Amino acid sequence: MDRILGIVPRDFPLIRDGDAAVETGNLLGMSTIKLRQPVAADADAVARLIFAAFSTFHDKHQMPRDFESLDAAIGLTQAWMNHPKVWGVLAERDGRVVGCNFLDERCDAKGVGPVCVDPTEQGGGIGRKVMLAVMERARAINAKSVRLVQEAYNTKSMPLYASVGFDVKEPLAVMIGTPTGKPSAGTNIRQMTEADLPACAALCRAMHGIDRTGELRDAIEHFNPFVLERGGRLVAYVSTPNFFLMNHGVAETPPDMKDLLLGVAAQTGRPIGLQVPTRNAEFFRWCISQKLRMSKPTTLMTSGEYHEPAAETWWFPSILY
C-alpha cells in the first residue's frame, strides 16, 4: 500500500511505496523533489541547510546573522527535531536535503519555522511545497490559529506566506542591547518556576486569548525566563530575554514591562533582545531611549483566529508568534 509519513499537500501527484515520501516532477525524467518527515540521521544535513540558508540571505542583505555559527544551528535543529510537539517536513532532491519546514504544536496557536531552502535551489518552488505541507498538517490537527514572523525585507517570503493564507498583523523591530535604566524600587523580579505557569497562562490568555504553557515549560528547562511580581501577584513575564528569536513577553501595564526588562538586564548582566510592535510608538521609543539598537524589521503574520491585543498594552512576540 502507498504510504507516507505525516501529512503532505494534496497537490503532489506521485506517492512512492516504501520510502515514506512524496515525489514531484514531470514526465520528462527530470530530477524530482521528494517530501518526507525528518529522522534522527537527518540532523546534520538539516542544521547545515538552516545555517547556509540564513547566513547566505543575511549576508546578502548586510543584516546581522541569526546564527553566528554552525553550532548554533545544530542546537536549534536538535531541539526541534527531537521535540515530540514539533512536526517537520524535509524536501529532498536526489537524496540531498534542499528544504525544510517545521510546525511548533506545543501551545494553543501553532508556530511555523524555520522555513529554509538551499541557496542553490532558490526560486524553484521548494519553499511553497514545504509551506503547503505544514498548512496541511495544521488542518489535519484542526489548528485554529497558525502564526509566523518573517523578515520584512524578504520580498520573496511575505508574498509566499500571504498566498497560502497568512495576513499581516504587526510590523516589528528587533531591538537588542543593554538598557541604561534601573527597575523601580520594591519590584520582585526573579526567575520563572513551574509554579508560575498557571499565572503566566492566565496573563497570556487575558491579552492574547491563547495559552503558551508548553513553550514556557521548555523555556524553564533550557533557557532563563523571568517574572515580575507586585504585591505577591505575577504581572509580567519574559521567556528567553537574552535570545530574541525565542523571546516573547506579556505585561499587565507598561511600567510592569519596563521594570521587568530593566531588572532582567541587571540580573543577567547580558544584553536583552525582543521584537517590539512598532505600532506601539511609546514602547518603541522607550527601547530607543534605553539605547537598544534596532537590528532589523520583521512582521507578524497569522492564519486563522487572532485576538488583537489592546492598543495600550505592552507585549512582544517570539520568532514564531
Buried (B, 14 or more C-beta within 10 A) or exposed (E): EEEBBBBBBEEBEEBBEEBBBBBBBEEEEEEBBBBBBBEEEBBEBBBBBBBBBBBBBBEEEEBEBBBEEBEBBBBBBBEBBEBEEBBBBBBBBEEEBBBBBBBBBBBBBBBBBBBBBBBEBEEBBBBBBBBBBBBBBBEEEEBEBBBBBBBBBBEEBBEBBBEBBBEBBBBBBBBBBBBEBEBEEEBBBEEBEEEBBEBBBEBBBBBBBBBBBBBBBBBBEEBBBBBBBBEEEBBBBBBBBBBBBBBBBBBBBBBBBBBBBBBBBBBBEEBBBBBBBBEBEEBBEBBBEBEBEBBBBBBBBBBBBBEEBEEEBBBBBBBBB
